[in-house]
Amino acid sequence: MRVSDHLYVYLWSDQRENNCNSVFIDGKVPVLIDPGHLRHVPDLLRRMRDDGLDTNQVKMVLCTHFHPDHFEGTAAFLNTGAKIAMNRKDESLLAENRSMFATPGQPVPDFRVDFYVKEGELILGKHEFEVLHTPGHSPGGISLYWPRHKVLVPGDVVFDRGLGRTDLPGGDAKALKSSVERLASLQVELLIPGHGPAIQGTDRVHANFTYLKKVVNTLL
């Protein structure tokens, strides 16, 4: 679904379709964020084409973290010319936890990382983003912030009245608390979490972070 100029959001509510929300940002360097599970990529691409997008022009696939429900779909782009990016810390865990990707009776999908994203500015064509290292759900988890449009894509760090789990490999509750507090300081008008509904409106985003900070404090 087209949300604004260059910004397309694909929310999923049924795990039979997909489980991970995906974001596409058009421009000189078209980037797809979190393609989801490999078996659901064809459905995602169909929805993108329905919006008039040329899915063959995806030049970057950026993953907020290494969990298969976000990263596994990169296998569909291995031979398309798209570059696959994630944080180096999560790539290390990806290699150590290949079994997370194994479907009973099926081989582990191929995957690769072409380059690493880290804390700081990320310029894709005319679009300027901020990459924030936000560990807790995973050691190398990143959030992508688009200051011009006040859009935040936090992966599985925060949701609508929910927090990312910390019981998977590399999870860290204290790190998650710090990441939540950091994201709460941003000016955000649209928050697109890794799962569930998006949150639109500065007041609603602020209220959600106020609630989440109280919740995370009870966990430590």
PELIN-V903528 format. One record per backbone hydrogen bond with DSSP energy under -1.0 kcal/mol. CO is the residue of the C=O (numbers start at 0). NH is the residue of the N-H. E is the energy in kcal/mol with one decimal. If there is no record, write none. Layout:
co:CO nh:NH e:E
co:CO nh:NH e:E
This chain:
co:0 nh:8 e:-2.7
co:3 nh:6 e:-1.8
co:5 nh:25 e:-2.3
co:6 nh:2 e:-2.8
co:6 nh:3 e:-1.4
co:7 nh:23 e:-2.9
co:9 nh:21 e:-2.3
co:13 nh:16 e:-2.0
co:13 nh:17 e:-2.3
co:21 nh:9 e:-3.0
co:22 nh:32 e:-3.6
co:23 nh:7 e:-2.6
co:24 nh:30 e:-2.2
co:29 nh:58 e:-2.0
co:29 nh:59 e:-1.6
co:30 nh:24 e:-2.5
co:31 nh:61 e:-2.3
co:32 nh:22 e:-1.8
co:35 nh:72 e:-2.9
co:36 nh:39 e:-1.3
co:37 nh:40 e:-1.4
co:39 nh:43 e:-1.9
co:40 nh:44 e:-3.0
co:41 nh:45 e:-2.0
co:42 nh:46 e:-2.1
co:43 nh:47 e:-2.1
co:44 nh:48 e:-2.5
co:45 nh:49 e:-2.2
co:47 nh:52 e:-2.0
co:48 nh:51 e:-2.1
co:53 nh:56 e:-2.0
co:54 nh:57 e:-1.1
co:58 nh:82 e:-2.6
co:59 nh:31 e:-2.7
co:60 nh:84 e:-2.7
co:61 nh:33 e:-2.3
co:63 nh:141 e:-2.3
co:66 nh:69 e:-2.3
co:66 nh:70 e:-2.5
co:67 nh:71 e:-1.5
co:69 nh:35 e:-1.5
co:70 nh:73 e:-2.5
co:71 nh:74 e:-1.8
co:72 nh:75 e:-1.7
co:73 nh:76 e:-2.2
co:74 nh:77 e:-1.0
co:76 nh:79 e:-1.2
co:82 nh:60 e:-2.9
co:83 nh:113 e:-2.5
co:83 nh:114 e:-1.6
co:84 nh:62 e:-2.4
co:85 nh:116 e:-1.7
co:86 nh:90 e:-1.5
co:87 nh:91 e:-1.7
co:88 nh:92 e:-1.3
co:89 nh:93 e:-2.2
co:90 nh:94 e:-1.9
co:91 nh:95 e:-1.4
co:92 nh:96 e:-1.4
co:96 nh:99 e:-1.8
co:97 nh:100 e:-2.1
co:98 nh:101 e:-1.2
co:102 nh:105 e:-3.1
co:114 nh:85 e:-1.2
co:119 nh:130 e:-3.3
co:121 nh:128 e:-2.9
co:123 nh:126 e:-2.1
co:126 nh:123 e:-2.5
co:128 nh:121 e:-2.4
co:129 nh:144 e:-2.7
co:130 nh:119 e:-2.4
co:131 nh:142 e:-2.5
co:135 nh:171 e:-2.7
co:137 nh:140 e:-1.4
co:140 nh:133 e:-2.4
co:142 nh:131 e:-2.7
co:143 nh:152 e:-2.9
co:144 nh:129 e:-2.9
co:145 nh:149 e:-1.3
co:145 nh:150 e:-1.6
co:149 nh:188 e:-3.1
co:149 nh:189 e:-1.8
co:150 nh:145 e:-3.1
co:151 nh:191 e:-2.9
co:152 nh:143 e:-2.6
co:153 nh:156 e:-1.6
co:154 nh:193 e:-2.8
co:156 nh:163 e:-2.0
co:158 nh:160 e:-1.1
co:161 nh:158 e:-3.0
co:167 nh:170 e:-2.5
co:171 nh:175 e:-2.2
co:172 nh:176 e:-2.2
co:173 nh:177 e:-1.9
co:174 nh:178 e:-2.3
co:175 nh:179 e:-2.6
co:176 nh:180 e:-2.3
co:177 nh:181 e:-2.0
co:178 nh:182 e:-2.6
co:179 nh:183 e:-2.1
co:181 nh:184 e:-1.1
co:182 nh:185 e:-1.6
co:188 nh:200 e:-3.3
co:189 nh:151 e:-2.6
co:190 nh:198 e:-2.5
co:193 nh:20 e:-3.1
co:198 nh:190 e:-2.8
co:200 nh:204 e:-2.5
co:201 nh:205 e:-2.6
co:202 nh:206 e:-2.5
co:203 nh:207 e:-2.0
co:204 nh:208 e:-2.2
co:205 nh:209 e:-2.3
co:206 nh:210 e:-2.0
co:207 nh:211 e:-2.5
co:208 nh:212 e:-2.6
co:209 nh:213 e:-1.3
co:210 nh:214 e:-2.0
co:211 nh:215 e:-3.0
co:212 nh:216 e:-1.5
